[in-house]
């Protein structure tokens, strides 16, 4: 069974089309009623890249082809359409349709989610269902808090990772140094950088959680924070399977969000540099 952080909107939808009349010589074609269970959830790996999964369970005894699967919410800009459609969902089967969530919208108080599925049956009949689900466990709220805490923080102070790593040799091995520049924007208010955390790929030399407690406001000077890393563990699959290990987790107080967790992404060039350094540090590459 998949481990999942569930946004799970479990919604049962009965979709059906009535009679489709062919030419006068042919008998009327009765199209099947299609019953779908719809849910939206997030795998653990979906949080940092801001993805979600639309899960479609076909309870009907008829195969369908999902031609479109979309998710929308007042917390995200636009419809998130799955690139996995069109795809067949067999009778009695369950298929997940991943979507990338839109840019964050931080003014709405509630999520107001919608799931829309368009499909066709084997005989060519088409159907469409839209569900307005409840959201247990507040998983969508976790993504929203992360998104909007970062927006609130960077309204007051931007965060810019360096365009290249620096290195420091310790006990004959290169320690990777990443500089983060915090630059006040001049906007009103203040934000607090509480701590930085380890990633699945990178371990901070100071410990898994590095306390910083820096306050930024319009009166603050730009500040450079240097993070020094060693590999989390020297196993090649850690790099081969990495998706978010070079994104820097930050805890901060910003706007209405307290001790919120969000991530800061490095450039593709720095990401590649991290991978190269990892291999050199662990002895896989000279």
C-alpha positions in Angstrom: 0.0 0.0 0.0 1.3 3.4 -0.9 2.4 5.7 1.9 0.6 9.0 1.3 -0.1 12.2 3.0 -3.7 12.4 2.1 -5.5 15.4 0.9 -8.0 12.7 0.2 -11.1 14.1 -0.9 -13.0 10.8 -1.3 -15.9 11.6 -3.4 -18.3 9.2 -5.1 -19.5 10.5 -8.4 -22.2 8.8 -10.5 -21.8 9.9 -14.1 -24.0 8.8 -16.9 -25.4 9.8 -20.3 -28.8 8.7 -21.5 -29.6 7.4 -24.9 -27.7 8.2 -28.0 -29.8 7.8 -31.1 -28.1 6.5 -34.2 -29.6 6.6 -37.7 -33.2 5.5 -38.0 -32.3 2.0 -39.1 -30.1 1.3 -36.1 -31.3 0.3 -32.6 -30.8 3.0 -29.9 -27.4 2.7 -28.2 -27.6 2.6 -24.4 -24.5 4.1 -22.9 -23.3 2.7 -19.6 -23.6 4.5 -16.3 -20.1 5.2 -15.0 -19.4 5.4 -11.2 -16.2 7.0 -10.2 -14.5 7.5 -6.8 -12.4 10.6 -6.9 -9.7 11.6 -4.4 -6.7 13.9 -4.3 -3.7 13.1 -2.2 0.0 13.9 -2.0 2.9 11.4 -1.9 5.7 12.4 0.4 7.8 13.3 -2.6 5.0 15.7 -3.9 5.4 18.4 -1.2 8.6 20.1 -2.3 7.9 20.2 -6.0 4.3 21.2 -5.2 2.5 18.4 -6.9 -0.7 16.5 -6.1 -2.2 13.2 -7.4 -5.8 13.0 -8.7 -6.8 9.4 -8.0 -9.6 8.0 -10.1 -11.2 4.7 -9.1 -13.5 3.2 -11.7 -16.2 1.4 -9.8 -18.1 0.6 -13.0 -18.0 -2.7 -14.9 -16.9 -0.7 -18.0 -13.5 0.6 -19.0 -13.1 4.3 -19.6 -10.5 6.6 -21.2 -9.9 9.7 -19.1 -9.3 12.4 -21.6 -8.8 15.2 -19.0 -8.2 15.4 -15.3 -8.0 18.8 -13.6 -7.7 20.2 -10.2 -8.4 23.8 -9.2 -8.5 25.8 -6.0 -8.7 29.4 -4.9 -5.2 28.8 -3.3 -3.6 28.1 -6.6 -3.5 30.0 -9.9 -5.4 28.4 -12.8 -6.4 24.8 -13.4 -3.8 22.1 -12.9 -4.2 19.6 -15.7 -2.6 16.2 -15.7 -0.2 15.4 -18.5 -1.0 11.7 -17.9 -4.3 12.1 -19.8 -5.5 10.5 -22.0 -5.2 7.2 -20.1 -7.4 4.2 -19.7 -8.9 3.4 -16.3 -10.0 -0.2 -16.4 -13.2 -1.4 -14.7 -12.6 -1.8 -11.0 -9.1 -0.3 -11.3 -7.5 2.8 -9.8 -5.2 5.2 -11.6 -3.4 8.3 -10.4 -3.1 11.5 -12.5 -0.3 13.7 -11.2 -0.7 17.5 -11.5 1.7 20.4 -10.8 0.0 23.0 -8.7 -0.3 26.6 -10.0 1.5 29.6 -8.5 0.3 30.3 -4.9 -2.6 32.7 -4.3 -2.6 33.9 -0.7 -5.7 36.1 -0.3 -8.4 33.5 -0.1 -9.3 32.2 3.4 -10.5 28.7 2.2 -9.3 26.4 -0.5 -12.6 25.8 -2.5 -11.2 22.8 -4.4 -12.6 21.4 -7.6 -11.9 18.2 -9.5 -13.1 17.8 -13.0 -12.7 14.6 -15.0 -13.7 14.2 -18.6 -13.9 10.7 -20.1 -15.2 8.5 -22.9 -16.5 5.0 -23.0 -15.6 2.2 -25.5 -18.7 3.0 -27.6 -17.6 6.6 -27.9 -20.0 8.2 -25.4 -18.5 11.1 -23.5 -19.0 12.2 -19.9 -17.8 14.8 -17.5 -17.9 15.1 -13.7 -17.0 17.9 -11.3 -16.6 17.4 -7.6 -16.3 19.9 -4.8 -14.8 17.8 -2.0 -14.0 18.2 1.6 -10.3 18.1 2.6 -9.5 16.1 5.7 -6.2 16.2 7.5 -5.5 19.7 6.2 -2.8 18.5 3.8 -3.6 21.2 1.3 -3.3 23.7 4.1 0.3 22.5 4.6 1.2 23.4 1.0 -0.7 26.7 1.2 1.1 27.6 4.4 4.5 26.8 2.9 3.8 28.8 -0.3 2.4 31.8 1.4 4.9 32.0 4.2 7.6 32.2 1.6 5.7 34.9 -0.3 5.3 36.9 3.0 8.9 36.4 3.9 10.2 37.5 0.5 7.9 40.5 0.5 10.2 41.9 3.3 13.5 40.2 2.5 14.4 38.3 -0.7 16.5 35.1 -0.5 19.1 34.5 -3.2 21.3 31.4 -3.4 24.8 31.9 -4.7 25.4 31.0 -8.4 28.2 28.6 -7.5 29.4 26.6 -4.5 32.5 27.3 -2.5 34.6 24.6 -0.8 36.6 24.2 2.4 38.9 21.2 3.0 38.4 19.5 6.4 40.3 16.3 7.2 41.2 16.0 3.5 37.7 16.2 2.2 35.9 19.1 0.5 33.1 20.7 2.6 30.5 22.3 0.3 29.6 25.9 1.2 26.4 27.5 -0.1 25.9 31.2 0.5 22.3 32.6 0.9 21.9 36.3 0.6 19.0 37.9 2.5 18.2 41.4 1.1 15.5 43.6 2.7 13.2 45.0 0.1 12.2 48.1 2.0 8.6 46.9 2.6 7.0 47.5 5.9 7.0 44.8 8.6 9.6 42.3 9.7 10.3 38.6 9.3 12.4 36.2 11.4 14.6 33.5 9.9 14.4 30.8 12.6 16.5 27.9 11.3 17.8 25.9 8.4 17.4 22.1 8.2 19.1 19.1 6.6 17.8 17.6 3.3 17.7 14.0 2.1 21.0 14.7 0.3 22.8 17.3 2.4 23.7 17.3 6.1 24.6 20.5 7.9 27.9 20.3 9.9 26.2 22.1 12.8 23.5 19.5 13.1 20.2 18.6 11.6 18.6 21.9 12.6 20.7 25.0 12.6 19.2 27.8 14.8 19.7 31.2 13.2 17.1 33.6 14.7 17.8 36.6 12.4 15.2 39.4 12.1 14.9 41.3 8.9 13.1 44.6 8.2 13.5 47.7 6.0 16.2 48.9 8.4 18.3 45.8 8.1 21.4 45.5 6.0 21.8 42.6 3.5 23.1 39.5 5.2 24.9 36.5 3.8 24.3 33.2 5.6 26.8 30.4 4.7 25.5 26.8 5.0 28.2 24.2 5.1 27.4 20.7 4.1 28.6 17.1 4.0 26.7 14.3 2.3 23.8 12.8 4.3 25.3 9.4 3.5 27.6 8.1 0.8 25.2 5.8 -1.1 24.9 6.2 -4.8 21.2 5.6 -4.9 20.7 8.7 -2.7 21.9 10.8 -5.6 20.4 8.6 -8.3 16.9 8.9 -6.7 17.1 12.5 -5.7 14.3 14.9 -6.5 14.4 17.7 -3.8 17.7 17.1 -1.9 19.3 20.3 -3.1 16.4 22.5 -2.0 17.2 24.3 1.3 14.5 23.9 4.0 14.0 27.1 6.0 11.8 27.8 9.0 10.6 31.3 9.5 8.0 33.6 11.0 6.4 35.7 8.2 3.1 37.5 8.1 0.5 35.4 9.8 2.7 32.3 9.6 4.7 31.2 12.6 7.5 28.6 12.4 6.5 27.9 8.8 8.6 25.6 6.7 9.4 26.4 3.1 12.2 25.6 0.7 14.6 27.6 -1.5 15.8 26.1 -4.8 19.2 26.5 -6.1 19.9 27.0 -9.9 20.3 23.9 -12.2 24.0 24.7 -12.4 24.4 24.6 -8.6 22.3 21.5 -8.4 24.6 19.7 -10.8 27.6 21.1 -8.8 26.2 19.5 -5.7 25.9 16.1 -7.4 29.5 16.4 -8.7 30.8 17.3 -5.3 28.8 14.5 -3.6 30.6 12.0 -5.9 34.0 13.5 -5.2 33.5 13.6 -1.4 32.3 10.0 -1.4 35.2 8.7 -3.6 33.2 7.8 -6.6 34.9 10.4 -8.8 38.4 11.9 -8.7 
